[in-house]
Amino acid sequence: MTTDPLQEFKQLSHKMGTVFHTLAKEYDMNLLAGPQGHVLHYLALHDQEEIFIKDIEQKMKISKSVASNLIKRMEKNGFVVVEPSTIDKRKKIVRLSDSAREKSKRMGDFWAELRKQLVEGIAEEDLQILSKVIRQLHQNLEKIEQKEKE
């Protein structure tokens, strides 16, 4: 019987999400295993820059309303502070709160442990092949998206 690698990939993705959330709870990162965590990581990498909601929209490839709601949720959760830009007062910048800055440091430990457990027993050459296949899947998906826009 031949297996469908895309179906296996879908099942793997679902299982990874479940495990991510479980491990995130253990590391007190339960709200940060999903989109909030991605934004937190992005803001931590660009901590000395003025990051606008538009930047987050583009980085995460989400709509303006989704980004706006996400930032409002993160502000309510105490992860971000939204304030007027020093360059253009009409624009609002998003920056990490002090508590989120501390959490972002712990996130590094979380991701390192997750990666360690996830790739245990997998040869480096196999991980390189996996990476190559994932890049090709991304490229193919981008081609599909482009065709749909035409």
Secondary structure in CASP SS format (residue, H / E / C, confidence):
PFRMAT SS
TARGET T0000
AUTHOR 0000-0000-0000
METHOD secondary structure of the structure
MODEL  1
M C 1.00
T C 1.00
T C 1.00
D C 1.00
P H 1.00
L H 1.00
Q H 1.00
E H 1.00
F H 1.00
K H 1.00
Q H 1.00
L H 1.00
S H 1.00
H H 1.00
K H 1.00
M H 1.00
G H 1.00
T H 1.00
V H 1.00
F H 1.00
H H 1.00
T H 1.00
L H 1.00
A H 1.00
K H 1.00
E H 1.00
Y C 1.00
D C 1.00
M C 1.00
N H 1.00
L H 1.00
L H 1.00
A C 1.00
G C 1.00
P H 1.00
Q H 1.00
G H 1.00
H H 1.00
V H 1.00
L H 1.00
H H 1.00
Y H 1.00
L H 1.00
A H 1.00
L H 1.00
H C 1.00
D C 1.00
Q C 1.00
E C 1.00
E C 1.00
I E 1.00
F E 1.00
I H 1.00
K H 1.00
D H 1.00
I H 1.00
E H 1.00
Q H 1.00
K H 1.00
M H 1.00
K C 1.00
I C 1.00
S C 1.00
K H 1.00
S H 1.00
V H 1.00
A H 1.00
S H 1.00
N H 1.00
L H 1.00
I H 1.00
K H 1.00
R H 1.00
M H 1.00
E H 1.00
K H 1.00
N C 1.00
G C 1.00
F C 1.00
V E 1.00
V E 1.00
V E 1.00
E E 1.00
P E 1.00
S C 1.00
T C 1.00
I C 1.00
D C 1.00
K C 1.00
R C 1.00
K C 1.00
K E 1.00
I E 1.00
V E 1.00
R E 1.00
L E 1.00
S C 1.00
D H 1.00
S H 1.00
A H 1.00
R H 1.00
E H 1.00
K H 1.00
S H 1.00
K H 1.00
R H 1.00
M H 1.00
G H 1.00
D H 1.00
F H 1.00
W H 1.00
A H 1.00
E H 1.00
L H 1.00
R H 1.00
K H 1.00
Q H 1.00
L H 1.00
V C 1.00
E C 1.00
G C 1.00
I C 1.00
A C 1.00
E H 1.00
E H 1.00
D H 1.00
L H 1.00
Q H 1.00
I H 1.00
L H 1.00
S H 1.00
K H 1.00
V H 1.00
I H 1.00
R H 1.00
Q H 1.00
L H 1.00
H H 1.00
Q H 1.00
N H 1.00
L H 1.00
E H 1.00
K H 1.00
I H 1.00
E H 1.00
Q H 1.00
K H 1.00
E H 1.00
K H 1.00
E C 1.00
END
